[in-house]
Amino acid sequence: MTTIKGLYEDGQVTLLEIPPVKGSKKVLITFIEENENEVLRSISLTSSTKEFKQYLSDSNEDLYQEYLKK
């Protein structure tokens, strides 16, 4: 499952991001109230989880590498 941002206005849905899928796919559309900032934050966190896990597993990004070598 992939979540991307979009905007619904006057009966039209406009995608604000390019979907990372090909071909025909079923979709679910969730309408979010403007004041639901917590929902928007969780969507952002979900989309960045893969990149964050890669960052954590990258030994070049480990702040303690120099300390551990001593």
C-alpha positions in Angstrom: 0.0 0.0 0.0 1.3 3.4 -0.9 0.0 6.8 0.3 0.4 10.0 -1.7 -1.0 13.5 -1.2 -3.8 15.0 -3.3 -6.4 17.6 -3.3 -10.2 17.3 -3.9 -11.9 20.4 -5.3 -15.2 20.8 -7.2 -15.6 17.1 -7.8 -12.0 16.5 -9.1 -9.1 14.8 -7.4 -5.7 16.2 -8.2 -2.6 14.2 -7.2 0.1 16.3 -5.6 2.8 13.6 -6.1 3.6 11.1 -8.8 2.3 7.7 -7.8 5.1 5.1 -7.7 3.0 2.5 -9.4 2.4 1.3 -12.9 -0.7 0.0 -14.6 -4.2 0.0 -13.3 -4.6 -0.1 -9.5 -7.5 0.2 -7.1 -7.4 3.2 -4.7 -8.9 4.3 -1.5 -9.5 8.0 -1.0 -9.6 9.4 2.5 -10.9 13.0 3.1 -8.8 14.7 5.8 -10.1 17.7 7.7 -7.7 20.7 7.6 -7.1 20.6 11.4 -6.1 16.9 11.4 -2.3 17.7 11.6 -1.6 14.4 13.4 -2.9 12.4 10.5 -0.8 14.3 8.0 2.3 13.8 10.2 1.7 10.1 10.3 1.4 10.0 6.5 4.7 11.8 6.2 6.4 9.4 8.7 5.0 6.3 6.9 6.4 7.5 3.5 9.8 8.2 5.0 10.2 5.0 7.1 12.0 3.1 4.3 14.6 5.9 3.9 15.0 6.2 7.7 15.7 2.5 8.1 18.3 2.7 5.3 19.9 5.7 7.1 20.0 3.8 10.4 21.6 0.8 8.8 24.3 2.8 7.0 27.5 2.6 9.0 28.8 5.8 7.3 26.0 7.7 9.1 26.9 6.3 12.5 28.1 9.2 14.8 30.1 6.9 17.0 32.2 5.2 14.3 35.2 7.4 15.0 34.9 6.8 18.7 34.6 3.0 18.3 37.8 2.9 16.2 39.8 4.2 19.1 
